[in-house]
Amino acid sequence: MINDELNKRYFFIDESGDPNFFAKRKKLLVGTTGYQPLLLIGMIAAEQRKTLRKSILTLKEEIEADPLYNTLHSIKPGWFFHAIEDHPDIRSKFINHIRNLENFKTYIVIGRKDLNRFQTSHHSNPSEFYFDLLYHLVKDRLNNREFHYQIFLAKRQETKMANFSQAVARAIERDNARRNVSIDISYQCDIVLSNHYPEMSIIDYMLWALQRYIRFDEKRFYNALIDKYNLIIDLYDTANYTTRGGGRTNYYSKRNIFDKDKASDFGLN
């Protein structure tokens, strides 16, 4: 239930890659053309949603009115900013727009895909793998009783509300277990279409830039947006796990910026 007396904090969650290891009839995808070796799940958190939304829609309208851009192949009826489909000129324009935006934070979880872990920890269930990453994404983020959290997840073909809600509830339960006194968190989960939520384009681009760097060593997009990443968790980089707060770590922040040289080899070559 929404408490209208609380301030609102908005989470916009999207993914890059997919959680699949097998195709139909249990055909193994690992090592085949088109296989996605990473699943990244990320979100932006914002309180001034209207400001973000308006800025993106204004830029979209400017592009649609500008003859330099409005005849490009990616500018067609119903289009929205989507990194993998956008023309390079549009991509550069939107990345520059993100660089100048304020009042949002970016959180991303990197999921290295490992068949043995998938079969044991996630019981060969792509949905279980996906929502385990989402759990790690939102844990420690739902921590203020003065806010109502509106959590939007970009719709995918097999996304189920029950799994989404369960992952969020599990994160809150975990956080409360670490507090001296449990707190009630006001929140609502919604699965939405990305093209109806302009704010989703921000996390889409942030994920795309990081994915390009990790997989293809194309670092310029990541570097252009590097100041906008607040937390990156390389979840399964077990060689860099630490409980002492020093040395190497699989958690990267603005004080410890993510770089492939700091992480264990992704084994993508």
SERO-4910 file (N, C-alpha, C, O; in steps of 0.05 Angstrom, whole numbers):
BEGIN
 pado doro    nc1    nc2    nc3   cac1   cac2   cac3    cc1    cc2    cc3    oc1    oc2    oc3
  Met    A     17    -24      0      0      0      0     18     25      0     38     26     14
  Ile    A     10     45    -16     26     70    -18     18     89      4     -6     94      9
  Asn    A     38     99     19     33    119     39     38    146     27     61    153     22
  Asp    A     17    161     22     19    187      9     34    208     25     41    229     15
  Glu    A     37    203     51     50    222     68     81    220     67     95    238     76
  Leu    A     91    199     55    120    195     53    131    207     27    117    208      7
  Asn    A    156    216     29    170    223      4    174    198    -13    174    176     -2
  Lys    A    178    202    -38    180    179    -56    208    177    -68    220    196    -75
  Arg    A    217    152    -69    243    146    -82    237    125   -103    224    105    -98
  Tyr    A    247    130   -127    241    113   -150    265     96   -158    288    107   -161
  Phe    A    261     71   -163    281     53   -174    272     44   -202    249     36   -206
  Phe    A    290     47   -221    285     37   -249    305     16   -255    329     21   -257
  Ile    A    296     -9   -259    313    -32   -261    312    -44   -290    290    -47   -301
  Asp    A    335    -50   -301    337    -62   -327    360    -82   -328    374    -85   -307
  Glu    A    364    -95   -350    385   -115   -353    401   -111   -378    392    -98   -397
  Ser    A    424   -124   -380    439   -127   -404    450   -155   -405    462   -165   -386
  Gly    A    445   -169   -428    451   -197   -429    425   -213   -422    404   -202   -421
  Asp    A    429   -239   -417    405   -255   -409    414   -277   -390    438   -283   -388
  Pro    A    395   -290   -377    402   -311   -357    403   -339   -369    404   -358   -353
  Asn    A    401   -342   -395    397   -368   -407    424   -383   -412    443   -371   -421
  Phe    A    423   -409   -406    445   -427   -412    437   -448   -432    454   -460   -446
  Phe    A    411   -452   -435    401   -473   -453    379   -461   -470    364   -443   -462
  Ala    A    377   -471   -495    356   -464   -513    334   -485   -510    333   -501   -492
  Lys    A    315   -485   -529    294   -505   -529    306   -533   -531    327   -537   -543
  Arg    A    292   -552   -520    300   -580   -520    327   -584   -506    342   -602   -513
  Lys    A    333   -566   -487    357   -568   -470    383   -567   -486    403   -579   -478
  Lys    A    382   -553   -509    407   -550   -524    425   -530   -510    417   -507   -505
  Leu    A    450   -538   -504    468   -521   -490    477   -497   -507    486   -501   -530
  Leu    A    475   -473   -497    482   -449   -512    511   -441   -507    523   -427   -523
  Val    A    523   -449   -485    550   -441   -477    569   -447   -500    571   -469   -510
  Gly    A    584   -426   -509    604   -429   -530    593   -427   -558    608   -428   -577
  Thr    A    566   -424   -561    555   -421   -588    553   -392   -596    554   -374   -579
  Thr    A    549   -387   -622    546   -360   -632    522   -346   -619    500   -358   -619
  Gly    A    525   -322   -609    503   -308   -598    499   -312   -568    482   -299   -556
  Tyr    A    514   -331   -556    511   -336   -528    520   -311   -512    541   -299   -518
  Gln    A    505   -304   -492    511   -281   -475    526   -291   -450    514   -304   -432
  Pro    A    552   -286   -447    568   -297   -424    564   -282   -398    574   -290   -377
  Leu    A    551   -259   -399    546   -243   -375    517   -235   -373    504   -231   -393
  Leu    A    508   -232   -349    482   -220   -343    487   -197   -324    497   -201   -302
  Leu    A    481   -172   -333    483   -149   -316    455   -139   -310    439   -136   -327
  Ile    A    450   -134   -284    425   -122   -276    432    -96   -261    449    -96   -243
  Gly    A    418    -75   -269    425    -49   -256    400    -32   -252    378    -38   -262
  Met    A    404    -11   -237    382      8   -232    393     36   -228    415     40   -219
  Ile    A    376     55   -234    380     82   -224    360     87   -202    338     78   -202
  Ala    A    369    102   -182    352    111   -159    350    141   -161    370    155   -163
  Ala    A    326    151   -158    321    180   -161    297    188   -144    279    172   -140
  Glu    A    298    213   -135    275    224   -121    261    245   -139    236    249   -137
  Gln    A    276    258   -156    264    279   -174    258    266   -201    270    273   -221
  Arg    A    239    249   -200    232    234   -225    222    252   -247    230    249   -270
  Lys    A    205    271   -241    194    289   -261    216    304   -276    214    308   -300
  Thr    A    236    312   -262    258    327   -274    273    310   -294    279    318   -317
  Leu    A    279    285   -286    293    266   -305    276    261   -329    285    262   -352
  Arg    A    251    255   -324    233    248   -346    230    271   -366    231    266   -390
  Lys    A    226    295   -356    223    318   -373    247    323   -390    245    330   -413
  Ser    A    271    320   -378    296    326   -393    299    306   -416    308    314   -437
  Ile    A    292    281   -412    295    261   -433    274    266   -455    281    264   -479
  Leu    A    250    271   -447    229    277   -467    235    302   -483    229    303   -507
  Thr    A    246    322   -470    253    347   -484    275    341   -505    273    351   -528
  Leu    A    295    325   -497    316    318   -516    305    302   -540    312    307   -563
  Lys    A    287    284   -534    274    268   -555    259    286   -575    261    282   -599
  Glu    A    245    306   -565    230    324   -582    249    341   -599    244    346   -622
  Glu    A    272    349   -587    291    365   -602    303    349   -625    307    359   -647
  Ile    A    308    323   -620    319    306   -641    299    302   -663    306    303   -687
  Glu    A    274    298   -656    253    294   -676    248    318   -693    238    316   -715
  Ala    A    255    342   -682    251    367   -697    276    376   -713    275    395   -728
  Asp    A    298    362   -709    323    370   -721    329    354   -746    332    330   -744
  Pro    A    331    367   -769    336    353   -794    363    338   -795    368    321   -811
  Leu    A    381    346   -777    407    332   -776    403    304   -765    419    286   -772
  Tyr    A    382    299   -749    378    273   -737    353    259   -745    352    234   -744
  Asn    A    332    274   -752    306    261   -754    301    243   -778    280    231   -781
  Thr    A    322    241   -795    320    222   -818    337    198   -813    339    180   -831
  Leu    A    350    196   -791    367    172   -785    349    147   -782    326    149   -775
  His    A    361    124   -787    345    100   -788    332     93   -762    311     80   -761
  Ser    A    344    101   -740    333     93   -713    311    112   -704    298    106   -684
  Ile    A    307    134   -718    286    153   -711    261    146   -727    258    155   -750
  Lys    A    244    131   -715    219    123   -729    196    124   -709    201    127   -685
  Pro    A    171    122   -718    149    125   -699    151    106   -676    156     82   -679
  Gly    A    147    117   -652    148    101   -627    176     96   -616    179     81   -597
  Trp    A    197    108   -628    224    103   -619    228    115   -591    215    134   -583
  Phe    A    248    104   -577    257    115   -552    287    109   -550    297     93   -565
  Phe    A    301    122   -532    330    119   -530    336     90   -520    328     82   -499
  His    A    350     75   -537    357     47   -531    385     42   -543    388     41   -567
  Ala    A    405     39   -526    432     40   -534    439     21   -557    453     29   -576
  Ile    A    430     -4   -555    438    -24   -575    426    -18   -602    437    -28   -622
  Glu    A    404     -3   -603    391      2   -629    396     30   -640    391     35   -663
  Asp    A    404     48   -623    407     76   -631    430     80   -651    450     66   -650
  His    A    426     99   -669    447    107   -688    470    119   -671    465    131   -651
  Pro    A    495    115   -680    518    126   -665    515    156   -658    524    164   -637
  Asp    A    504    172   -676    501    200   -670    481    205   -647    486    222   -630
  Ile    A    460    189   -647    440    191   -625    453    181   -599    448    192   -578
  Arg    A    468    160   -601    481    148   -578    499    169   -565    499    172   -540
  Ser    A    516    182   -581    534    202   -570    518    225   -557    526    235   -536
  Lys    A    497    233   -570    481    255   -559    469    248   -532    468    264   -514
  Phe    A    459    223   -530    446    216   -505    466    211   -483    461    217   -459
  Ile    A    490    200   -490    511    197   -470    519    224   -459    523    227   -434
  Asn    A    522    243   -476    528    270   -466    506    281   -449    512    296   -429
  His    A    482    275   -455    459    283   -439    461    271   -411    457    285   -391
  Ile    A    467    245   -409    469    232   -383    492    245   -367    489    248   -343
  Arg    A    514    251   -380    537    263   -366    529    289   -352    542    296   -332
  Asn    A    510    303   -362    502    329   -351    478    327   -332    469    347   -320
  Leu    A    467    303   -329    444    299   -311    454    296   -282    476    286   -277
  Glu    A    437    305   -264    444    302   -236    420    289   -221    400    283   -234
  Asn    A    424    285   -196    402    275   -178    392    247   -185    369    241   -183
  Phe    A    411    230   -192    405    201   -194    431    186   -187    453    196   -190
  Lys    A    427    161   -178    450    144   -172    447    118   -187    425    108   -193
  Thr    A    470    106   -194    470     82   -210    482     58   -195    504     61   -183
  Tyr    A    468     36   -195    477     12   -182    476    -11   -201    455    -14   -215
  Ile    A    497    -28   -203    497    -50   -222    509    -75   -209    528    -73   -194
  Val    A    497    -98   -215    508   -124   -207    517   -139   -232    501   -142   -251
  Ile    A    542   -147   -233    553   -163   -255    550   -193   -247    559   -201   -227
  Gly    A    536   -208   -264    534   -237   -260    550   -252   -281    541   -254   -304
  Arg    A    573   -263   -273    588   -280   -291    573   -306   -294    566   -319   -274
  Lys    A    568   -315   -318    553   -339   -322    571   -364   -321    589   -367   -337
  Asp    A    565   -381   -302    580   -406   -298    561   -429   -297    542   -429   -280
  Leu    A    564   -448   -314    545   -470   -316    542   -486   -290    520   -493   -283
  Asn    A    565   -492   -277    563   -508   -253    548   -493   -231    531   -505   -217
  Arg    A    553   -467   -228    538   -451   -208    508   -450   -215    491   -452   -198
  Phe    A    503   -447   -241    475   -446   -250    460   -471   -243    437   -471   -235
  Gln    A    473   -494   -246    460   -520   -241    457   -526   -212    439   -540   -203
  Thr    A    476   -517   -195    476   -523   -167    462   -501   -151    442   -507   -137
  Ser    A    472   -477   -152    461   -455   -135    433   -446   -145    416   -438   -129
  His    A    429   -446   -172    404   -436   -183    387   -458   -195    367   -452   -209
  His    A    394   -483   -190    377   -506   -197    369   -506   -227    346   -513   -234
  Ser    A    387   -497   -244    383   -496   -273    359   -479   -281    345   -485   -300
  Asn    A    353   -459   -265    329   -442   -269    338   -414   -276    347   -400   -258
  Pro    A    334   -405   -301    342   -378   -308    329   -356   -291    342   -336   -285
  Ser    A    304   -360   -284    290   -340   -268    303   -338   -240    305   -316   -229
  Glu    A    311   -361   -229    323   -361   -202    350   -346   -204    357   -331   -186
  Phe    A    365   -350   -225    391   -336   -229    386   -306   -231    399   -290   -218
  Tyr    A    367   -299   -248    361   -271   -253    353   -256   -227    364   -235   -221
  Phe    A    334   -268   -212    324   -254   -188    343   -256   -164    340   -241   -145
  Asp    A    362   -274   -165    383   -274   -145    401   -249   -149    408   -236   -130
  Leu    A    407   -243   -174    422   -218   -180    406   -194   -171    416   -175   -160
  Leu    A    380   -194   -177    363   -171   -170    362   -168   -140    362   -145   -130
  Tyr    A    361   -189   -125    362   -188    -96    387   -174    -86    386   -156    -69
  His    A    410   -181    -98    435   -168    -90    436   -139    -99    449   -122    -87
  Leu    A    421   -132   -120    420   -105   -129    405    -87   -109    414    -64   -104
  Val    A    383    -96    -98    366    -79    -82    372    -81    -52    363    -64    -36
  Lys    A    387   -101    -44    394   -103    -15    410    -79     -7    426    -69    -23
  Asp    A    406    -69     17    419    -45     27    409    -19     15    417      3     23
  Arg    A    391    -21     -4    380      3    -17    353     11     -6    345     35     -8
  Leu    A    338     -7      6    311     -2     17    314      2     47    308    -17     62
  Asn    A    324     25     55    334     27     82    324     51     98    335     58    119
  Asn    A    304     65     87    295     90    100    264     89    103    250     89     83
  Arg    A    255     89    127    226     88    132    212    114    125    187    115    125
  Glu    A    227    135    119    216    161    112    208    162     83    196    182     74
  Phe    A    214    141     68    208    141     39    189    119     32    188     97     45
  His    A    173    124     11    159    102     -3    175     96    -28    181    114    -43
  Tyr    A    182     70    -32    198     62    -54    180     51    -76    166     32    -73
  Gln    A    182     64    -99    168     55   -123    188     41   -141    206     54   -152
  Ile    A    185     15   -145    206     -1   -158    195    -10   -185    177    -27   -186
  Phe    A    207      0   -206    198     -7   -233    219    -26   -246    243    -21   -246
  Leu    A    209    -49   -256    226    -68   -270    218    -70   -299    194    -74   -305
  Ala    A    238    -67   -317    232    -69   -346    221    -97   -352    233   -117   -344
  Lys    A    199    -98   -367    186   -123   -373    202   -139   -393    211   -129   -413
  Arg    A    205   -165   -387    216   -184   -405    196   -207   -408    177   -209   -393
  Gln    A    200   -224   -428    180   -244   -435    172   -261   -412    148   -267   -408
  Glu    A    191   -270   -395    184   -289   -374    186   -277   -346    188   -291   -326
  Thr    A    185   -250   -344    186   -237   -318    159   -241   -304    138   -234   -314
  Lys    A    161   -251   -279    136   -256   -264    137   -238   -239    157   -236   -225
  Met    A    113   -226   -233    111   -208   -210    118   -223   -184    130   -211   -166
  Ala    A    109   -248   -181    114   -262   -156    144   -265   -151    152   -261   -128
  Asn    A    160   -271   -171    189   -273   -167    202   -246   -161    220   -244   -144
  Phe    A    192   -225   -174    202   -198   -169    196   -190   -141    214   -181   -126
  Ser    A    171   -192   -132    163   -184   -105    178   -200    -84    186   -190    -63
  Gln    A    182   -226    -90    196   -243    -70    225   -234    -67    236   -235    -45
  Ala    A    239   -227    -89    267   -218    -87    269   -192    -71    287   -189    -55
  Val    A    250   -174    -75    251   -149    -60    245   -154    -30    258   -143    -13
  Ala    A    225   -170    -24    218   -177      3    241   -191     17    247   -186     41
  Arg    A    255   -208      3    278   -222     14    301   -203     21    314   -206     41
  Ala    A    305   -182      4    325   -162     10    318   -146     35    336   -141     51
  Ile    A    293   -139     38    285   -124     61    288   -141     86    297   -131    107
  Glu    A    280   -166     84    283   -185    107    312   -188    115    319   -188    139
  Arg    A    330   -190     95    359   -192    101    369   -167    115    384   -169    134
  Asp    A    360   -143    105    369   -118    117    359   -116    146    374   -107    163
  Asn    A    334   -123    150    323   -122    177    337   -140    197    340   -134    220
  Ala    A    346   -163    187    360   -182    204    387   -171    214    398   -181    234
  Arg    A    397   -151    200    423   -139    208    419   -114    225    438   -101    233
  Arg    A    394   -106    230    388    -83    246    382    -91    275    373   -113    280
  Asn    A    387    -73    294    379    -78    321    349    -79    324    338    -95    339
  Val    A    336    -62    309    307    -61    309    297    -61    280    306    -44    264
  Ser    A    279    -79    274    268    -80    247    251    -55    240    239    -43    258
  Ile    A    251    -48    215    235    -25    207    216    -33    185    222    -51    169
  Asp    A    193    -20    183    174    -25    162    181     -8    138    184     16    140
  Ile    A    184    -21    115    190     -6     91    166     -6     73    153    -26     67
  Ser    A    158     18     64    136     22     46    146     20     17    165     35      9
  Tyr    A    135      2      1    145     -1    -26    123    -13    -44    104    -25    -34
  Gln    A    127    -10    -70    109    -22    -89    126    -31   -113    143    -16   -123
  Cys    A    121    -55   -123    135    -66   -146    117    -65   -171     93    -72   -169
  Asp    A    128    -56   -193    113    -56   -218    131    -65   -241    154    -57   -243
  Ile    A    120    -82   -258    134    -90   -283    123    -73   -305     99    -72   -310
  Val    A    141    -60   -320    132    -39   -339    146    -42   -366    166    -56   -368
  Leu    A    134    -30   -386    146    -29   -412    167     -6   -414    161     16   -407
  Ser    A    191    -13   -422    213      7   -422    206     32   -439    212     54   -431
  Asn    A    192     28   -461    187     51   -479    166     70   -467    161     91   -478
  His    A    153     62   -445    134     79   -432    146     95   -409    134    112   -397
  Tyr    A    172     88   -403    185    100   -380    212    111   -390    232     97   -390
  Pro    A    213    137   -398    238    148   -408    262    145   -390    285    143   -399
  Glu    A    257    144   -363    279    142   -344    294    116   -348    318    114   -341
  Met    A    281     95   -359    294     70   -363    317     72   -383    336     56   -382
  Ser    A    316     92   -400    338     95   -420    364    102   -407    385     95   -418
  Ile    A    364    114   -383    389    120   -370    403     95   -361    426     91   -367
  Ile    A    389     77   -347    402     53   -338    408     34   -361    427     20   -360
  Asp    A    392     35   -382    398     20   -406    425     28   -417    441     10   -424
  Tyr    A    431     53   -419    456     63   -429    479     57   -410    501     50   -419
  Met    A    474     60   -384    495     54   -365    504     25   -366    527     18   -364
  Leu    A    484      7   -369    490    -22   -371    504    -28   -397    524    -43   -397
  Trp    A    495    -16   -419    507    -21   -445    536    -13   -445    553    -27   -455
  Ala    A    542     11   -434    570     21   -434    588      2   -418    611     -3   -427
  Leu    A    579     -7   -395    595    -26   -379    598    -53   -393    620    -64   -393
  Gln    A    577    -62   -405    579    -88   -419    598    -86   -443    614   -105   -447
  Arg    A    598    -64   -458    617    -61   -480    646    -61   -470    663    -72   -484
  Tyr    A    650    -49   -447    678    -49   -437    686    -77   -428    708    -86   -436
  Ile    A    670    -91   -413    678   -117   -403    681   -137   -426    701   -152   -426
  Arg    A    663   -138   -445    663   -158   -465    681   -152   -488    694   -170   -499
  Phe    A    683   -127   -496    697   -120   -521    720   -101   -517    732    -91   -537
  Asp    A    727    -94   -492    748    -75   -486    744    -48   -499    763    -33   -504
  Glu    A    719    -42   -504    712    -15   -516    705      3   -492    683      4   -483
  Lys    A    725     17   -483    723     31   -457    713     60   -459    707     71   -438
  Arg    A    712     71   -482    707    100   -484    679    108   -474    676    129   -462
  Phe    A    659     91   -478    632     97   -469    631     95   -438    620    112   -425
  Tyr    A    644     74   -427    645     71   -398    660     95   -386    651    106   -366
  Asn    A    683    102   -398    698    125   -387    682    151   -388    684    167   -370
  Ala    A    667    154   -409    651    179   -412    630    181   -389    623    203   -381
  Leu    A    621    158   -379    600    158   -358    610    150   -331    594    146   -313
  Ile    A    636    147   -328    648    135   -304    640    148   -278    637    135   -258
  Asp    A    636    175   -279    628    189   -255    599    184   -247    591    192   -225
  Lys    A    584    170   -263    556    165   -258    551    138   -245    528    131   -239
  Tyr    A    572    122   -242    569     95   -229    574     98   -200    596    104   -191
  Asn    A    554     93   -183    558     95   -154    567     69   -142    583     69   -123
  Leu    A    557     46   -152    565     20   -141    563     -1   -163    543     -3   -176
  Ile    A    585    -16   -166    585    -39   -184    594    -63   -168    615    -63   -155
  Ile    A    578    -84   -168    584   -109   -153    590   -131   -173    573   -138   -189
  Asp    A    614   -141   -173    622   -163   -190    616   -188   -173    634   -200   -161
  Leu    A    591   -197   -173    581   -215   -153    596   -241   -150    601   -250   -128
  Tyr    A    604   -253   -172    616   -279   -171    646   -279   -174    658   -299   -180
  Asp    A    659   -256   -171    688   -254   -171    698   -263   -144    707   -247   -128
  Thr    A    697   -289   -140    704   -300   -113    733   -296   -105    739   -295    -81
  Ala    A    750   -294   -124    779   -289   -118    783   -263   -104    803   -259    -91
  Asn    A    764   -244   -108    767   -218    -96    748   -213    -73    745   -190    -64
  Tyr    A    735   -234    -63    718   -231    -39    736   -222    -15    759   -232    -13
  Thr    A    726   -204      1    741   -196     25    721   -191     47    700   -180     43
  Thr    A    729   -197     72    713   -191     95    728   -172    114    718   -166    136
  Arg    A    750   -162    105    767   -145    122    766   -116    114    778    -99    128
  Gly    A    753   -110     93    751    -82     84    775    -71     72    777    -47     66
  Gly    A    796    -87     67    820    -78     55    828    -95     32    816   -116     27
  Gly    A    850    -87     18    859   -103     -5    839   -103    -28    824    -84    -31
  Arg    A    839   -124    -44    822   -125    -67    793   -132    -58    789   -145    -37
  Thr    A    775   -124    -74    747   -128    -68    730   -131    -93    739   -122   -115
  Asn    A    707   -143    -91    690   -145   -115    668   -124   -114    649   -125   -130
  Tyr    A    671   -105    -96    652    -82    -94    668    -57   -104    689    -51    -94
  Tyr    A    656    -43   -123    670    -19   -134    652      5   -131    628      5   -137
  Ser    A    664     27   -121    650     52   -116    665     75   -129    684     71   -144
  Lys    A    656     99   -123    670    122   -134    698    125   -122    716    138   -133
  Arg    A    702    114    -99    729    114    -86    746     91    -96    771     91    -93
  Asn    A    734     71   -107    748     47   -117    735     40   -144    718     22   -146
  Ile    A    742     55   -165    729     54   -190    734     27   -204    756     16   -204
  Phe    A    712     15   -215    715    -10   -229    734     -8   -253    732     11   -269
  Asp    A    751    -28   -255    769    -31   -278    774    -60   -282    777    -75   -262
  Lys    A    775    -69   -306    779    -98   -312    806   -108   -300    808   -131   -293
  Asp    A    825    -90   -298    851    -98   -287    850   -105   -258    867   -119   -247
  Lys    A    830    -94   -244    826   -100   -215    811   -127   -211    814   -140   -191
  Ala    A    795   -134   -231    778   -158   -228    792   -183   -238    812   -181   -252
  Ser    A    782   -206   -230    792   -231   -240    786   -233   -270    767   -220   -279
  Asp    A    801   -248   -284    797   -251   -313    769   -260   -319    759   -280   -307
  Phe    A    755   -247   -337    728   -254   -344    727   -278   -363    706   -290   -367
  Gly    A    750   -286   -374    751   -309   -391    734   -307   -416    722   -327   -424
  Leu    A    734   -284   -428    716   -279   -451    731   -282   -478    718   -281   -499
  Asn    A    757   -284   -477    773   -285   -502    775   -314   -513    787   -318   -534
***
